[in-house]
Amino acid sequence: MELEDINNYVQNASAEELKAFGFLGQWMMENGPKYCTCPSKCSENCELAKALFGALQAAGQKLSAE
């Protein structure tokens, strides 16, 4: 699998799957500042983390549009 596969998955996700992604995205946004405190800032610098956060954001936007 490649990084863009997560975005393709989101684009074809069912409403139930989008809700799950949306919940996960909200949970990560709320808890990230509390738990992601390492000096490496992986959530900002890691390509894998950026792809995941982008897909979660896209899922939230798609869910809002429905």
N, CA, C, O and CB atoms as a CASP TS submission, in Angstrom:
PFRMAT TS
TARGET T0000
AUTHOR 0000-0000-0000
METHOD Language model
MODEL 1
PARENT N/A
ATOM      1  N   MET     1       0.835  -1.189   0.000  1.00  0.00           N
ATOM      2  CA  MET     1       0.000   0.000   0.000  1.00  0.00           C
ATOM      3  C   MET     1       0.875   1.246   0.000  1.00  0.00           C
ATOM      4  O   MET     1       2.008   1.235   0.480  1.00  0.00           O
ATOM      5  CB  MET     1      -0.947   0.002   1.212  1.00  0.00           C
ATOM      6  N   GLU     2       0.330   2.294  -0.539  1.00  0.00           N
ATOM      7  CA  GLU     2       1.020   3.575  -0.596  1.00  0.00           C
ATOM      8  C   GLU     2       0.262   4.603   0.241  1.00  0.00           C
ATOM      9  O   GLU     2      -0.872   4.358   0.654  1.00  0.00           O
ATOM     10  CB  GLU     2       1.164   4.057  -2.060  1.00  0.00           C
ATOM     11  N   LEU     3       0.884   5.745   0.487  1.00  0.00           N
ATOM     12  CA  LEU     3       0.268   6.782   1.312  1.00  0.00           C
ATOM     13  C   LEU     3      -1.051   7.283   0.745  1.00  0.00           C
ATOM     14  O   LEU     3      -1.971   7.584   1.506  1.00  0.00           O
ATOM     15  CB  LEU     3       1.215   7.938   1.471  1.00  0.00           C
ATOM     16  N   GLU     4      -1.161   7.378  -0.575  1.00  0.00           N
ATOM     17  CA  GLU     4      -2.395   7.899  -1.166  1.00  0.00           C
ATOM     18  C   GLU     4      -3.553   6.918  -1.059  1.00  0.00           C
ATOM     19  O   GLU     4      -4.704   7.303  -1.263  1.00  0.00           O
ATOM     20  CB  GLU     4      -2.164   8.249  -2.616  1.00  0.00           C
ATOM     21  N   ASP     5      -3.270   5.657  -0.744  1.00  0.00           N
ATOM     22  CA  ASP     5      -4.339   4.663  -0.599  1.00  0.00           C
ATOM     23  C   ASP     5      -5.327   5.050   0.494  1.00  0.00           C
ATOM     24  O   ASP     5      -6.517   4.757   0.373  1.00  0.00           O
ATOM     25  CB  ASP     5      -3.746   3.292  -0.295  1.00  0.00           C
ATOM     26  N   ILE     6      -4.866   5.696   1.552  1.00  0.00           N
ATOM     27  CA  ILE     6      -5.772   6.107   2.636  1.00  0.00           C
ATOM     28  C   ILE     6      -6.755   7.147   2.125  1.00  0.00           C
ATOM     29  O   ILE     6      -7.922   7.137   2.518  1.00  0.00           O
ATOM     30  CB  ILE     6      -4.975   6.668   3.842  1.00  0.00           C
ATOM     31  N   ASN     7      -6.303   8.047   1.254  1.00  0.00           N
ATOM     32  CA  ASN     7      -7.199   9.053   0.680  1.00  0.00           C
ATOM     33  C   ASN     7      -8.209   8.408  -0.262  1.00  0.00           C
ATOM     34  O   ASN     7      -9.379   8.791  -0.279  1.00  0.00           O
ATOM     35  CB  ASN     7      -6.394  10.127  -0.066  1.00  0.00           C
ATOM     36  N   ASN     8      -7.765   7.438  -1.039  1.00  0.00           N
ATOM     37  CA  ASN     8      -8.684   6.711  -1.919  1.00  0.00           C
ATOM     38  C   ASN     8      -9.732   5.974  -1.101  1.00  0.00           C
ATOM     39  O   ASN     8     -10.900   5.927  -1.484  1.00  0.00           O
ATOM     40  CB  ASN     8      -7.915   5.722  -2.812  1.00  0.00           C
ATOM     41  N   TYR     9      -9.329   5.409   0.001  1.00  0.00           N
ATOM     42  CA  TYR     9     -10.263   4.712   0.874  1.00  0.00           C
ATOM     43  C   TYR     9     -11.326   5.663   1.392  1.00  0.00           C
ATOM     44  O   TYR     9     -12.514   5.340   1.387  1.00  0.00           O
ATOM     45  CB  TYR     9      -9.525   4.060   2.038  1.00  0.00           C
ATOM     46  N   VAL    10     -10.898   6.834   1.841  1.00  0.00           N
ATOM     47  CA  VAL    10     -11.835   7.831   2.372  1.00  0.00           C
ATOM     48  C   VAL    10     -12.821   8.273   1.297  1.00  0.00           C
ATOM     49  O   VAL    10     -14.008   8.445   1.575  1.00  0.00           O
ATOM     50  CB  VAL    10     -11.073   9.051   2.925  1.00  0.00           C
ATOM     51  N   GLN    11     -12.340   8.455   0.080  1.00  0.00           N
ATOM     52  CA  GLN    11     -13.215   8.915  -0.997  1.00  0.00           C
ATOM     53  C   GLN    11     -14.315   7.900  -1.302  1.00  0.00           C
ATOM     54  O   GLN    11     -15.386   8.274  -1.781  1.00  0.00           O
ATOM     55  CB  GLN    11     -12.399   9.191  -2.255  1.00  0.00           C
ATOM     56  N   ASN    12     -14.061   6.626  -1.030  1.00  0.00           N
ATOM     57  CA  ASN    12     -15.043   5.584  -1.320  1.00  0.00           C
ATOM     58  C   ASN    12     -15.705   5.026  -0.059  1.00  0.00           C
ATOM     59  O   ASN    12     -16.413   4.021  -0.124  1.00  0.00           O
ATOM     60  CB  ASN    12     -14.383   4.460  -2.082  1.00  0.00           C
ATOM     61  N   ALA    13     -15.481   5.669   1.079  1.00  0.00           N
ATOM     62  CA  ALA    13     -15.980   5.164   2.359  1.00  0.00           C
ATOM     63  C   ALA    13     -17.494   5.350   2.487  1.00  0.00           C
ATOM     64  O   ALA    13     -18.078   6.289   1.946  1.00  0.00           O
ATOM     65  CB  ALA    13     -15.269   5.869   3.515  1.00  0.00           C
ATOM     66  N   SER    14     -18.095   4.435   3.212  1.00  0.00           N
ATOM     67  CA  SER    14     -19.521   4.542   3.514  1.00  0.00           C
ATOM     68  C   SER    14     -19.725   5.602   4.591  1.00  0.00           C
ATOM     69  O   SER    14     -18.762   6.069   5.199  1.00  0.00           O
ATOM     70  CB  SER    14     -20.100   3.171   3.971  1.00  0.00           C
ATOM     71  N   ALA    15     -20.962   5.976   4.822  1.00  0.00           N
ATOM     72  CA  ALA    15     -21.269   6.968   5.858  1.00  0.00           C
ATOM     73  C   ALA    15     -20.793   6.487   7.227  1.00  0.00           C
ATOM     74  O   ALA    15     -20.278   7.273   8.022  1.00  0.00           O
ATOM     75  CB  ALA    15     -22.784   7.260   5.896  1.00  0.00           C
ATOM     76  N   GLU    16     -20.964   5.212   7.496  1.00  0.00           N
ATOM     77  CA  GLU    16     -20.534   4.648   8.786  1.00  0.00           C
ATOM     78  C   GLU    16     -19.015   4.712   8.933  1.00  0.00           C
ATOM     79  O   GLU    16     -18.502   5.037  10.004  1.00  0.00           O
ATOM     80  CB  GLU    16     -21.016   3.188   8.925  1.00  0.00           C
ATOM     81  N   GLU    17     -18.310   4.406   7.868  1.00  0.00           N
ATOM     82  CA  GLU    17     -16.845   4.485   7.908  1.00  0.00           C
ATOM     83  C   GLU    17     -16.384   5.933   8.078  1.00  0.00           C
ATOM     84  O   GLU    17     -15.426   6.205   8.800  1.00  0.00           O
ATOM     85  CB  GLU    17     -16.236   3.881   6.624  1.00  0.00           C
ATOM     86  N   LEU    18     -17.069   6.852   7.411  1.00  0.00           N
ATOM     87  CA  LEU    18     -16.728   8.266   7.557  1.00  0.00           C
ATOM     88  C   LEU    18     -16.944   8.740   8.986  1.00  0.00           C
ATOM     89  O   LEU    18     -16.155   9.530   9.504  1.00  0.00           O
ATOM     90  CB  LEU    18     -17.554   9.117   6.596  1.00  0.00           C
ATOM     91  N   LYS    19     -18.002   8.265   9.625  1.00  0.00           N
ATOM     92  CA  LYS    19     -18.248   8.622  11.023  1.00  0.00           C
ATOM     93  C   LYS    19     -17.106   8.130  11.907  1.00  0.00           C
ATOM     94  O   LYS    19     -16.666   8.837  12.814  1.00  0.00           O
ATOM     95  CB  LYS    19     -19.589   8.035  11.506  1.00  0.00           C
ATOM     96  N   ALA    20     -16.633   6.922  11.641  1.00  0.00           N
ATOM     97  CA  ALA    20     -15.521   6.378  12.424  1.00  0.00           C
ATOM     98  C   ALA    20     -14.257   7.201  12.208  1.00  0.00           C
ATOM     99  O   ALA    20     -13.557   7.518  13.170  1.00  0.00           O
ATOM    100  CB  ALA    20     -15.266   4.906  12.052  1.00  0.00           C
ATOM    101  N   PHE    21     -13.956   7.550  10.966  1.00  0.00           N
ATOM    102  CA  PHE    21     -12.809   8.393  10.676  1.00  0.00           C
ATOM    103  C   PHE    21     -12.971   9.757  11.327  1.00  0.00           C
ATOM    104  O   PHE    21     -12.016  10.297  11.887  1.00  0.00           O
ATOM    105  CB  PHE    21     -12.620   8.543   9.167  1.00  0.00           C
ATOM    106  N   GLY    22     -14.166  10.312  11.258  1.00  0.00           N
ATOM    107  CA  GLY    22     -14.427  11.609  11.869  1.00  0.00           C
ATOM    108  C   GLY    22     -14.221  11.581  13.367  1.00  0.00           C
ATOM    109  O   GLY    22     -13.645  12.510  13.934  1.00  0.00           O
ATOM    110  N   PHE    23     -14.685  10.522  14.016  1.00  0.00           N
ATOM    111  CA  PHE    23     -14.484  10.383  15.457  1.00  0.00           C
ATOM    112  C   PHE    23     -13.001  10.289  15.779  1.00  0.00           C
ATOM    113  O   PHE    23     -12.521  10.945  16.703  1.00  0.00           O
ATOM    114  CB  PHE    23     -15.225   9.146  15.992  1.00  0.00           C
ATOM    115  N   LEU    24     -12.275   9.477  15.021  1.00  0.00           N
ATOM    116  CA  LEU    24     -10.843   9.326  15.249  1.00  0.00           C
ATOM    117  C   LEU    24     -10.111  10.651  15.044  1.00  0.00           C
ATOM    118  O   LEU    24      -9.223  10.996  15.823  1.00  0.00           O
ATOM    119  CB  LEU    24     -10.267   8.255  14.318  1.00  0.00           C
ATOM    120  N   GLY    25     -10.475  11.387  14.010  1.00  0.00           N
ATOM    121  CA  GLY    25      -9.856  12.683  13.760  1.00  0.00           C
ATOM    122  C   GLY    25     -10.102  13.666  14.891  1.00  0.00           C
ATOM    123  O   GLY    25      -9.185  14.364  15.323  1.00  0.00           O
ATOM    124  N   GLN    26     -11.329  13.722  15.368  1.00  0.00           N
ATOM    125  CA  GLN    26     -11.663  14.620  16.478  1.00  0.00           C
ATOM    126  C   GLN    26     -10.913  14.208  17.740  1.00  0.00           C
ATOM    127  O   GLN    26     -10.387  15.055  18.462  1.00  0.00           O
ATOM    128  CB  GLN    26     -13.185  14.622  16.738  1.00  0.00           C
ATOM    129  N   TRP    27     -10.868  12.921  17.999  1.00  0.00           N
ATOM    130  CA  TRP    27     -10.164  12.406  19.169  1.00  0.00           C
ATOM    131  C   TRP    27      -8.682  12.763  19.113  1.00  0.00           C
ATOM    132  O   TRP    27      -8.093  13.163  20.116  1.00  0.00           O
ATOM    133  CB  TRP    27     -10.340  10.886  19.273  1.00  0.00           C
ATOM    134  N   MET    28      -8.083  12.613  17.927  1.00  0.00           N
ATOM    135  CA  MET    28      -6.662  12.928  17.789  1.00  0.00           C
ATOM    136  C   MET    28      -6.405  14.420  17.945  1.00  0.00           C
ATOM    137  O   MET    28      -5.397  14.812  18.532  1.00  0.00           O
ATOM    138  CB  MET    28      -6.142  12.450  16.437  1.00  0.00           C
ATOM    139  N   MET    29      -7.291  15.250  17.434  1.00  0.00           N
ATOM    140  CA  MET    29      -7.110  16.701  17.577  1.00  0.00           C
ATOM    141  C   MET    29      -7.206  17.122  19.037  1.00  0.00           C
ATOM    142  O   MET    29      -6.454  17.987  19.487  1.00  0.00           O
ATOM    143  CB  MET    29      -8.155  17.460  16.744  1.00  0.00           C
ATOM    144  N   GLU    30      -8.119  16.520  19.769  1.00  0.00           N
ATOM    145  CA  GLU    30      -8.290  16.873  21.176  1.00  0.00           C
ATOM    146  C   GLU    30      -7.173  16.328  22.061  1.00  0.00           C
ATOM    147  O   GLU    30      -6.751  16.990  23.009  1.00  0.00           O
ATOM    148  CB  GLU    30      -9.619  16.365  21.671  1.00  0.00           C
ATOM    149  N   ASN    31      -6.697  15.131  21.755  1.00  0.00           N
ATOM    150  CA  ASN    31      -5.703  14.494  22.608  1.00  0.00           C
ATOM    151  C   ASN    31      -4.265  14.679  22.151  1.00  0.00           C
ATOM    152  O   ASN    31      -3.337  14.470  22.931  1.00  0.00           O
ATOM    153  CB  ASN    31      -5.994  13.053  22.698  1.00  0.00           C
ATOM    154  N   GLY    32      -4.072  15.065  20.903  1.00  0.00           N
ATOM    155  CA  GLY    32      -2.718  15.263  20.397  1.00  0.00           C
ATOM    156  C   GLY    32      -1.871  16.202  21.236  1.00  0.00           C
ATOM    157  O   GLY    32      -0.763  15.835  21.628  1.00  0.00           O
ATOM    158  N   PRO    33      -2.358  17.402  21.522  1.00  0.00           N
ATOM    159  CA  PRO    33      -1.533  18.324  22.323  1.00  0.00           C
ATOM    160  C   PRO    33      -1.196  17.787  23.713  1.00  0.00           C
ATOM    161  O   PRO    33      -0.165  18.138  24.286  1.00  0.00           O
ATOM    162  CB  PRO    33      -2.244  19.648  22.465  1.00  0.00           C
ATOM    163  N   LYS    34      -2.043  16.959  24.236  1.00  0.00           N
ATOM    164  CA  LYS    34      -1.817  16.399  25.581  1.00  0.00           C
ATOM    165  C   LYS    34      -0.764  15.297  25.565  1.00  0.00           C
ATOM    166  O   LYS    34       0.062  15.214  26.473  1.00  0.00           O
ATOM    167  CB  LYS    34      -3.126  15.850  26.155  1.00  0.00           C
ATOM    168  N   TYR    35      -0.791  14.450  24.537  1.00  0.00           N
ATOM    169  CA  TYR    35       0.063  13.273  24.514  1.00  0.00           C
ATOM    170  C   TYR    35       1.226  13.341  23.525  1.00  0.00           C
ATOM    171  O   TYR    35       2.221  12.638  23.703  1.00  0.00           O
ATOM    172  CB  TYR    35      -0.760  12.091  24.204  1.00  0.00           C
ATOM    173  N   CYS    36       1.123  14.158  22.507  1.00  0.00           N
ATOM    174  CA  CYS    36       2.203  14.256  21.511  1.00  0.00           C
ATOM    175  C   CYS    36       3.161  15.373  21.924  1.00  0.00           C
ATOM    176  O   CYS    36       3.117  16.484  21.396  1.00  0.00           O
ATOM    177  CB  CYS    36       1.627  14.523  20.075  1.00  0.00           C
ATOM    178  N   THR    37       4.007  15.051  22.864  1.00  0.00           N
ATOM    179  CA  THR    37       4.900  16.066  23.433  1.00  0.00           C
ATOM    180  C   THR    37       6.373  15.789  23.157  1.00  0.00           C
ATOM    181  O   THR    37       7.236  16.489  23.687  1.00  0.00           O
ATOM    182  CB  THR    37       4.682  16.160  24.920  1.00  0.00           C
ATOM    183  N   CYS    38       6.675  14.794  22.348  1.00  0.00           N
ATOM    184  CA  CYS    38       8.081  14.481  22.103  1.00  0.00           C
ATOM    185  C   CYS    38       8.722  15.584  21.256  1.00  0.00           C
ATOM    186  O   CYS    38       8.039  16.237  20.467  1.00  0.00           O
ATOM    187  CB  CYS    38       8.222  13.105  21.400  1.00  0.00           C
ATOM    188  N   PRO    39      10.017  15.790  21.416  1.00  0.00           N
ATOM    189  CA  PRO    39      10.699  16.864  20.687  1.00  0.00           C
ATOM    190  C   PRO    39      10.800  16.638  19.184  1.00  0.00           C
ATOM    191  O   PRO    39      11.087  17.582  18.447  1.00  0.00           O
ATOM    192  CB  PRO    39      12.068  17.041  21.239  1.00  0.00           C
ATOM    193  N   SER    40      10.571  15.415  18.706  1.00  0.00           N
ATOM    194  CA  SER    40      10.710  15.149  17.274  1.00  0.00           C
ATOM    195  C   SER    40       9.572  15.722  16.444  1.00  0.00           C
ATOM    196  O   SER    40       9.704  15.860  15.228  1.00  0.00           O
ATOM    197  CB  SER    40      10.799  13.671  17.039  1.00  0.00           C
ATOM    198  N   LYS    41       8.442  16.061  17.090  1.00  0.00           N
ATOM    199  CA  LYS    41       7.282  16.631  16.379  1.00  0.00           C
ATOM    200  C   LYS    41       6.882  15.757  15.198  1.00  0.00           C
ATOM    201  O   LYS    41       6.676  16.249  14.089  1.00  0.00           O
ATOM    202  CB  LYS    41       7.592  18.061  15.890  1.00  0.00           C
ATOM    203  N   CYS    42       6.775  14.453  15.451  1.00  0.00           N
ATOM    204  CA  CYS    42       6.490  13.518  14.359  1.00  0.00           C
ATOM    205  C   CYS    42       5.167  13.813  13.669  1.00  0.00           C
ATOM    206  O   CYS    42       5.025  13.552  12.475  1.00  0.00           O
ATOM    207  CB  CYS    42       6.480  12.100  14.883  1.00  0.00           C
ATOM    208  N   SER    43       4.199  14.353  14.398  1.00  0.00           N
ATOM    209  CA  SER    43       2.914  14.634  13.763  1.00  0.00           C
ATOM    210  C   SER    43       3.032  15.736  12.714  1.00  0.00           C
ATOM    211  O   SER    43       2.170  15.856  11.843  1.00  0.00           O
ATOM    212  CB  SER    43       1.883  15.027  14.814  1.00  0.00           C
ATOM    213  N   GLU    44       4.083  16.537  12.788  1.00  0.00           N
ATOM    214  CA  GLU    44       4.305  17.605  11.818  1.00  0.00           C
ATOM    215  C   GLU    44       5.317  17.216  10.747  1.00  0.00           C
ATOM    216  O   GLU    44       5.269  17.731   9.631  1.00  0.00           O
ATOM    217  CB  GLU    44       4.771  18.855  12.527  1.00  0.00           C
ATOM    218  N   ASN    45       6.228  16.313  11.081  1.00  0.00           N
ATOM    219  CA  ASN    45       7.339  16.006  10.178  1.00  0.00           C
ATOM    220  C   ASN    45       7.243  14.651   9.490  1.00  0.00           C
ATOM    221  O   ASN    45       7.895  14.437   8.468  1.00  0.00           O
ATOM    222  CB  ASN    45       8.612  16.068  10.932  1.00  0.00           C
ATOM    223  N   CYS    46       6.459  13.750  10.017  1.00  0.00           N
ATOM    224  CA  CYS    46       6.375  12.387   9.486  1.00  0.00           C
ATOM    225  C   CYS    46       5.377  12.327   8.325  1.00  0.00           C
ATOM    226  O   CYS    46       4.234  12.763   8.461  1.00  0.00           O
ATOM    227  CB  CYS    46       5.964  11.393  10.603  1.00  0.00           C
ATOM    228  N   GLU    47       5.808  11.796   7.206  1.00  0.00           N
ATOM    229  CA  GLU    47       4.933  11.691   6.032  1.00  0.00           C
ATOM    230  C   GLU    47       3.734  10.797   6.315  1.00  0.00           C
ATOM    231  O   GLU    47       2.631  11.066   5.839  1.00  0.00           O
ATOM    232  CB  GLU    47       5.714  11.151   4.829  1.00  0.00           C
ATOM    233  N   LEU    48       3.943   9.743   7.081  1.00  0.00           N
ATOM    234  CA  LEU    48       2.849   8.839   7.419  1.00  0.00           C
ATOM    235  C   LEU    48       1.805   9.550   8.272  1.00  0.00           C
ATOM    236  O   LEU    48       0.607   9.429   8.016  1.00  0.00           O
ATOM    237  CB  LEU    48       3.381   7.604   8.153  1.00  0.00           C
ATOM    238  N   ALA    49       2.248  10.283   9.275  1.00  0.00           N
ATOM    239  CA  ALA    49       1.321  11.020  10.139  1.00  0.00           C
ATOM    240  C   ALA    49       0.587  12.094   9.340  1.00  0.00           C
ATOM    241  O   ALA    49      -0.617  12.281   9.516  1.00  0.00           O
ATOM    242  CB  ALA    49       2.076  11.659  11.326  1.00  0.00           C
ATOM    243  N   LYS    50       1.296  12.796   8.471  1.00  0.00           N
ATOM    244  CA  LYS    50       0.646  13.837   7.662  1.00  0.00           C
ATOM    245  C   LYS    50      -0.413  13.232   6.742  1.00  0.00           C
ATOM    246  O   LYS    50      -1.479  13.820   6.561  1.00  0.00           O
ATOM    247  CB  LYS    50       1.692  14.605   6.828  1.00  0.00           C
ATOM    248  N   ALA    51      -0.133  12.064   6.160  1.00  0.00           N
ATOM    249  CA  ALA    51      -1.110  11.412   5.294  1.00  0.00           C
ATOM    250  C   ALA    51      -2.345  10.997   6.093  1.00  0.00           C
ATOM    251  O   ALA    51      -3.473  11.165   5.631  1.00  0.00           O
ATOM    252  CB  ALA    51      -0.484  10.187   4.602  1.00  0.00           C
ATOM    253  N   LEU    52      -2.130  10.459   7.281  1.00  0.00           N
ATOM    254  CA  LEU    52      -3.251  10.053   8.118  1.00  0.00           C
ATOM    255  C   LEU    52      -4.090  11.250   8.531  1.00  0.00           C
ATOM    256  O   LEU    52      -5.316  11.213   8.420  1.00  0.00           O
ATOM    257  CB  LEU    52      -2.752   9.315   9.351  1.00  0.00           C
ATOM    258  N   PHE    53      -3.453  12.305   9.003  1.00  0.00           N
ATOM    259  CA  PHE    53      -4.194  13.498   9.418  1.00  0.00           C
ATOM    260  C   PHE    53      -4.945  14.118   8.242  1.00  0.00           C
ATOM    261  O   PHE    53      -6.068  14.596   8.402  1.00  0.00           O
ATOM    262  CB  PHE    53      -3.242  14.530  10.036  1.00  0.00           C
ATOM    263  N   GLY    54      -4.330  14.109   7.068  1.00  0.00           N
ATOM    264  CA  GLY    54      -5.005  14.628   5.877  1.00  0.00           C
ATOM    265  C   GLY    54      -6.232  13.814   5.515  1.00  0.00           C
ATOM    266  O   GLY    54      -7.269  14.367   5.150  1.00  0.00           O
ATOM    267  N   ALA    55      -6.112  12.501   5.618  1.00  0.00           N
ATOM    268  CA  ALA    55      -7.254  11.624   5.317  1.00  0.00           C
ATOM    269  C   ALA    55      -8.364  11.811   6.342  1.00  0.00           C
ATOM    270  O   ALA    55      -9.542  11.827   5.984  1.00  0.00           O
ATOM    271  CB  ALA    55      -6.811  10.149   5.285  1.00  0.00           C
ATOM    272  N   LEU    56      -7.999  11.951   7.607  1.00  0.00           N
ATOM    273  CA  LEU    56      -9.014  12.179   8.640  1.00  0.00           C
ATOM    274  C   LEU    56      -9.728  13.506   8.414  1.00  0.00           C
ATOM    275  O   LEU    56     -10.940  13.602   8.608  1.00  0.00           O
ATOM    276  CB  LEU    56      -8.375  12.155  10.039  1.00  0.00           C
ATOM    277  N   GLN    57      -8.984  14.523   8.008  1.00  0.00           N
ATOM    278  CA  GLN    57      -9.585  15.825   7.727  1.00  0.00           C
ATOM    279  C   GLN    57     -10.524  15.721   6.518  1.00  0.00           C
ATOM    280  O   GLN    57     -11.622  16.278   6.532  1.00  0.00           O
ATOM    281  CB  GLN    57      -8.485  16.890   7.473  1.00  0.00           C
ATOM    282  N   ALA    58     -10.094  15.015   5.489  1.00  0.00           N
ATOM    283  CA  ALA    58     -10.941  14.834   4.300  1.00  0.00           C
ATOM    284  C   ALA    58     -12.213  14.075   4.653  1.00  0.00           C
ATOM    285  O   ALA    58     -13.284  14.381   4.130  1.00  0.00           O
ATOM    286  CB  ALA    58     -10.172  14.087   3.194  1.00  0.00           C
ATOM    287  N   ALA    59     -12.103  13.089   5.535  1.00  0.00           N
ATOM    288  CA  ALA    59     -13.289  12.332   5.960  1.00  0.00           C
ATOM    289  C   ALA    59     -14.265  13.243   6.685  1.00  0.00           C
ATOM    290  O   ALA    59     -15.473  13.172   6.459  1.00  0.00           O
ATOM    291  CB  ALA    59     -12.890  11.149   6.869  1.00  0.00           C
ATOM    292  N   GLY    60     -13.744  14.098   7.555  1.00  0.00           N
ATOM    293  CA  GLY    60     -14.601  15.030   8.269  1.00  0.00           C
ATOM    294  C   GLY    60     -15.305  15.994   7.333  1.00  0.00           C
ATOM    295  O   GLY    60     -16.486  16.290   7.518  1.00  0.00           O
ATOM    296  N   GLN    61     -14.595  16.484   6.333  1.00  0.00           N
ATOM    297  CA  GLN    61     -15.189  17.401   5.359  1.00  0.00           C
ATOM    298  C   GLN    61     -16.247  16.696   4.528  1.00  0.00           C
ATOM    299  O   GLN    61     -17.311  17.257   4.265  1.00  0.00           O
ATOM    300  CB  GLN    61     -14.111  17.989   4.446  1.00  0.00           C
ATOM    301  N   LYS    62     -15.960  15.476   4.117  1.00  0.00           N
ATOM    302  CA  LYS    62     -16.914  14.715   3.302  1.00  0.00           C
ATOM    303  C   LYS    62     -18.166  14.418   4.133  1.00  0.00           C
ATOM    304  O   LYS    62     -19.284  14.505   3.626  1.00  0.00           O
ATOM    305  CB  LYS    62     -16.270  13.386   2.779  1.00  0.00           C
ATOM    306  N   LEU    63     -17.980  14.073   5.386  1.00  0.00           N
ATOM    307  CA  LEU    63     -19.110  13.787   6.259  1.00  0.00           C
ATOM    308  C   LEU    63     -19.957  15.035   6.472  1.00  0.00           C
ATOM    309  O   LEU    63     -21.185  14.949   6.502  1.00  0.00           O
ATOM    310  CB  LEU    63     -18.624  13.241   7.603  1.00  0.00           C
ATOM    311  N   SER    64     -19.329  16.176   6.618  1.00  0.00           N
ATOM    312  CA  SER    64     -20.061  17.436   6.787  1.00  0.00           C
ATOM    313  C   SER    64     -20.865  17.800   5.554  1.00  0.00           C
ATOM    314  O   SER    64     -21.929  18.410   5.653  1.00  0.00           O
ATOM    315  CB  SER    64     -19.102  18.560   7.115  1.00  0.00           C
ATOM    316  N   ALA    65     -20.355  17.426   4.399  1.00  0.00           N
ATOM    317  CA  ALA    65     -21.031  17.753   3.138  1.00  0.00           C
ATOM    318  C   ALA    65     -22.252  16.873   2.886  1.00  0.00           C
ATOM    319  O   ALA    65     -23.131  17.234   2.103  1.00  0.00           O
ATOM    320  CB  ALA    65     -20.060  17.616   1.979  1.00  0.00           C
ATOM    321  N   GLU    66     -22.304  15.732   3.541  1.00  0.00           N
ATOM    322  CA  GLU    66     -23.426  14.796   3.294  1.00  0.00           C
ATOM    323  C   GLU    66     -24.640  15.151   4.116  1.00  0.00           C
ATOM    324  O   GLU    66     -25.664  14.473   4.030  1.00  0.00           O
ATOM    325  CB  GLU    66     -23.009  13.360   3.602  1.00  0.00           C
TER
END
